[in-house]
Amino acid sequence: MFTLMTCEQLIGPELKQILKEAFSIIRIAAPILAVVLIGKDIVVAVASGKEDDMKKAQKNMIKRLIILVVIMFIPTIVNIILSLIASSGGQAYTNCGIG
């Protein structure tokens, strides 16, 4: 029978800690970066006074917010995938520190 490895066995404790720290930084930096970039786009669009620039800024804002939501749901997506794998193999898996 096929045996799945745990996160520690697969990537090691050092890489698990690096992943945990990296995703913690990303979960803090992504919203800040999104707010700054959206604000910059809106200020530039308002300063130019062109309707096309406002529409472009709105499109960019929507794209950035969608990307932000996806980034924030990565741990949930990973947990769902790992729980599906665990249910087929009968073992419990963690999300390798990205939650």
N, C-alpha and C positions, 0 to 999 in steps of 0.2 A: 504494500500500500504506500502511496505517496505521502511523505511527511513534510509539512511546511515548517520553515524555520521561524523562530521568533525574531523580533526586530534586532535585538542585541546580537543574536547569532548571525544575522544577515549583514548588518552594517557595522557592528561593533559599538562599544559604549562611547568612544571618543567622537565618532561621527554622529551618533545620536545626540550627544550634548551640543555639538556644533549646529545640528538641525534645529534643536530646541531654541538656542540663542538666536539663530538667524530668523526663524519665524516670529519670535518675540519682537525683534527689531522691525521686521516687515509689518507686523500688525500695528505697530505704533507709527512708523514712518509713512505708510501708505495713505492713511487719512489726512495727515498733515500735508503731504505732498499734493494730494488731490485738491485740498482746499486752496493751497498756494497757487497751483496752476490754474484752477478755475477762476480764482480772483484776478490773476494776471490777465487771463483771456478777456474777462469782462471789462477790466479797466482799459485795456487796449482797444476793445471794440467800442466802448463808450467814448473814449478820447477821439477815435477816428470819426465817429458820427455816421458811419456807413451802415446801412441796413444789412448788407451782405456780411459784414464783419460780425454783426450781432447774431445772425443765423449760424455762422460758422462757430462762434463761441458757444452757442447753445448746443450744437451738435457735439462739439468737443466735450462739453460738460456732461452730456448724457453718456458718451463713451467712457469717460473717466469714472463716472459713478458706477457704471456696469462692471468695469474692471475692478473697482474697489470692492464691490459686493462679491465678486468671484474670489478675490484674494481672501476676503474675510471668511468665506465658506470652504476654503481648501481643507481645513482640519475636519469639518463635518463630512465632506465628500470622501476623504481618506478613511474616516471611521466607518462610513457606510460600506465602502468597498471591503475593508478589512473584516467587518462583521459578516458580510456575505461569504467571504473566503473562510472565515472561522466556522460558520454554520455548516459548510460543506465538509470541513475537515475535523470538526469536533474540538478545535482548540481555540483559545482566546488570544487575540492579538491586540497590541496597543498601536497607537498611531505614530510611533517612532518619535515622539516628543514634539510634534507640531501642533498639538492641541492646546 
